[in-house]
């Protein structure tokens, strides 16, 4: 089952605003994980988890692609000043992922802000 684009956007926006305002539930996870956390609404939608994830994940990919600093890798969209995106994500310490005093954390927050701004129109 595919969902209406506005529904997917609204769902993502709620989750991304919560992520921005309250921080990640697990600081070692990236923005992409929001799609899988939000897929938990499937029980309310009478939908299969995979269907919800696909819609949310695809919409996130659309948003990532529009970010000027996008790495070109949907799994690791945030650039790091000294490492390849995958290595940066896999080797990042918890505090590096989201804290603004780290270049990598600032970049992740910039991507989050970009996604929110795009969804808010």
C-alpha positions as CSV (number, residue, x, y, z in Angstrom):
1,X,0.0,0.0,0.0
2,X,1.4,3.4,-0.9
3,X,0.5,6.4,1.1
4,X,-0.5,9.9,0.1
5,X,2.6,12.1,-0.2
6,X,1.2,14.7,2.2
7,X,0.6,12.0,4.8
8,X,4.2,10.7,4.5
9,X,5.5,14.3,4.7
10,X,3.5,15.0,7.8
11,X,4.6,11.8,9.5
12,X,8.2,12.5,8.7
13,X,8.0,16.1,9.8
14,X,6.6,15.1,13.2
15,X,9.4,12.6,13.7
16,X,12.1,15.0,12.5
17,X,10.9,17.8,14.6
18,X,10.9,15.5,17.6
19,X,14.4,14.4,16.7
20,X,15.5,18.1,16.5
21,X,13.8,19.2,19.7
22,X,14.5,16.1,21.9
23,X,17.6,14.5,20.3
24,X,17.9,11.0,19.1
25,X,16.6,8.1,21.3
26,X,20.0,6.4,20.7
27,X,22.7,9.0,20.0
28,X,24.7,6.6,17.8
29,X,21.9,6.4,15.2
30,X,21.6,8.7,12.2
31,X,18.6,10.5,10.6
32,X,17.7,7.5,8.4
33,X,16.7,5.5,11.5
34,X,13.8,7.9,11.9
35,X,12.1,6.1,9.0
36,X,12.3,2.8,10.8
37,X,11.2,4.2,14.1
38,X,8.2,5.9,12.4
39,X,7.3,2.7,10.7
40,X,6.0,1.7,14.1
41,X,2.8,3.5,13.2
42,X,1.9,0.6,10.9
43,X,-0.4,-0.9,13.6
44,X,-2.5,2.3,13.4
45,X,-2.5,2.2,9.6
46,X,-3.3,-1.5,9.1
47,X,-0.2,-1.6,6.9
48,X,2.7,-3.9,6.7
49,X,5.9,-2.5,8.1
50,X,7.8,-2.8,4.8
51,X,5.2,-0.6,3.0
52,X,5.5,2.2,5.5
53,X,9.3,2.0,5.6
54,X,9.5,2.2,1.8
55,X,7.5,5.3,1.6
56,X,9.3,7.0,4.4
57,X,12.7,5.9,3.3
58,X,12.1,7.0,-0.3
59,X,10.9,10.4,0.9
60,X,14.0,10.8,3.1
61,X,16.2,10.0,0.0
62,X,14.4,12.7,-1.9
63,X,15.1,15.2,0.8
64,X,18.8,14.1,1.2
65,X,19.3,14.5,-2.6
66,X,18.3,18.2,-2.4
67,X,20.8,19.0,0.4
68,X,23.8,20.8,-1.2
69,X,26.3,18.9,1.0
70,X,24.8,15.4,0.3
71,X,27.5,12.9,-0.1
72,X,25.7,11.0,-2.9
73,X,25.4,7.9,-0.6
74,X,21.8,7.5,0.7
75,X,23.0,5.2,3.5
76,X,25.6,7.7,4.7
77,X,24.5,11.2,3.5
78,X,26.5,13.3,5.9
79,X,30.0,14.4,4.9
80,X,33.0,14.1,7.3
81,X,36.0,16.4,6.9
82,X,38.5,13.6,7.0
83,X,36.8,10.3,6.3
84,X,34.6,8.6,3.7
85,X,30.9,8.8,4.7
86,X,30.6,5.1,5.6
87,X,33.8,5.1,7.7
88,X,32.8,8.3,9.5
89,X,29.4,6.8,10.5
90,X,30.7,3.4,11.5
91,X,33.6,4.9,13.5
92,X,31.9,7.9,15.1
93,X,31.7,8.0,18.8
94,X,28.3,8.7,20.4
95,X,29.0,12.4,21.1
96,X,30.3,13.1,17.5
97,X,27.1,12.1,15.8
98,X,24.9,14.9,17.0
99,X,26.8,17.5,19.0
100,X,27.4,20.9,17.4
101,X,30.9,21.2,18.7
102,X,32.0,18.4,16.2
103,X,32.0,19.2,12.5
104,X,30.3,15.8,11.8
105,X,27.6,16.5,14.3
106,X,27.0,20.0,12.9
107,X,26.7,18.6,9.4
108,X,24.1,16.0,10.6
109,X,22.1,18.7,12.3
110,X,22.3,20.8,9.1
111,X,20.9,17.9,7.1
112,X,18.1,17.5,9.7
113,X,17.3,21.2,9.5
114,X,17.3,21.0,5.7
115,X,14.8,18.1,5.7
116,X,12.5,20.0,8.2
117,X,12.7,23.2,6.1
118,X,11.8,21.2,2.9
119,X,8.9,19.5,4.5
120,X,7.5,22.7,6.0
121,X,7.6,24.2,2.5
